[in-house]
Amino acid sequence: YQMTKVPQEKRAEFMNWLADHEYDKLGLPQPDLVLFLDMPLEVSQKLLSVRYNGDESKKDIHERNLAFMSSCRESAMAAAGHWGWRIISCAENGEPLPIEDIHKKIAEEIKELVEHG
């Protein structure tokens, strides 16, 4: 969320500052693997519509703000590229993948890490 407020040309600088702050200054452990479960905005909006039985008024303030949701996804994709996160696509041809398929993709990523360190 915070990175959506940072101009695109300053995001790499912000991410470097954040990593230094968290991992060097605060001493938090660095993750061995970060999986970003990517759901395109148009698919997530369809899912929300189903969840709320078409009643758009039930969406929270963030779910209603498509520009904000798009900016959040863009920021997450930038972070994924910057830090080498593994991106797992959770949709295909404009439809969400079955949970079992997403689970298999996650298991494959974890298996690779465990086997290859």
Buried (B, 14 or more C-beta within 10 A) or exposed (E): EEBBEBEEEEBEEBBEEBBEEEEEEEEEEEEEEBBBEBBBEEBBBBEBBEEEEEEEEEBEEEBEEEEBBEBBBBBBBBBBEBBEBBBBBBBEEEEBBEEEBBEEBBEEBEEEEEEEE
